[in-house]
Amino acid sequence: MSNLIDIPAAADFLRSCEDVYILIHMNPDGDCIGSGYSLQAVLKLLGKRSKVICADPIPERFHFLLPEEPEEEFPAKNIVSVDCADESRFGSLKETYAGKVQLCIDHHISNDGYAEYAHVEPDASSACEVLYKIYRQLGVKFTKQIAECLYTGIATDTGCFKFSCAGADTHLIVSEIMREFPEIRYDLINRNMFVVKSPARIKAEMIMLSQMEYHLDGKCTMIWETKEICEENQINPKDMEGLTSLPLQPEGVEIGITLREQDDNWYRISLRSADRINVSEICVKFGGGGHVKAAGCQLQGTPDEVRQVLLNAVAEALQS
């Protein structure tokens, strides 16, 4: 298990580290991207070399957060992870970096203590919120890139401040960023993150909504992102990313499930809770985890087998 450290100790680690690899999770989202690239920018201000490492490409809509100059190539002396609850989140890089992370900065309640040292704040809205506090402890002067990274990470992990994880501290931090950098078009960031969609993405949402399954007296909904659906409708699987909020849209739903087909009858599962159910507890049973209201895991089996396993677990949670 990790040695749990506080914000000053995490800041001290970053002051003393050299030649850092920053690991972010596979299928990168706004929070891990904002965390990784803001940390890279902060380390540069401290006179240190670093590079962000991810198993998957950074989606194009987040490219505005990336530094203009190419990343240097160098062997790592220190390895830090951000927004990764466990080593499985490294994806194809797990074999290379498992057991080598010296510091983990995270906000997932399911963090399993894989790093040598960890600073984890389960009540924080995002890893970017946690990093904001560490950066203030370091005393560095924020750049526009750092501010954009932090805002984007916080905004995306709070669903544009709609989720319950967006507490008073979250709004205060965002207010401070906006006051310091009034020239940033926060409205455009929100539009590009939450409103603008490609025609293919709109088509994907229409298909998912039309095929949504209702279970357990309408308290649970389920959508399937299968390879067959993508092939039949000529949809790029990338346009299926980020549909996990759709199952919570119908009135009366407590838990929404998104299943995304992988290889060899494996499914990537995302669970979302509308109110009282801790979906992280459900996902932990299957080797996953995450947040109280947003969590994930993987299951293998036929569609009927996977459906039944999930519905049994959800039914138990609803009855508790």
Secondary structure, DSSP 8 states (H G I E B T S, - for coil): --EE--HHHHHHHHHH--SEEEE--SS--HHHHHHHHHHHHHHHHTT--EEEE-SS---GGGGGGS-SS-------SEEEEES-SSGGGGGGGHHHHTT---EEEE--TT----SSEEEE-TTSS-HHHHHHHHHHHHT----HHHHHHHHHHHHHHTTTTTSTT--HHHHHHHHHHHHH-TTS-HHHHHHHHHT---HHHHHHHHHHHHT-EEETTTTEEEEEE-HHHHHHTT--GGGGTT-TTGGG-STT-SEEEEEEE-STTEEEEEEEESSS--HHHHHHTTT-EE-SSEEEEEEES-HHHHHHHHHHHHHHHHH-
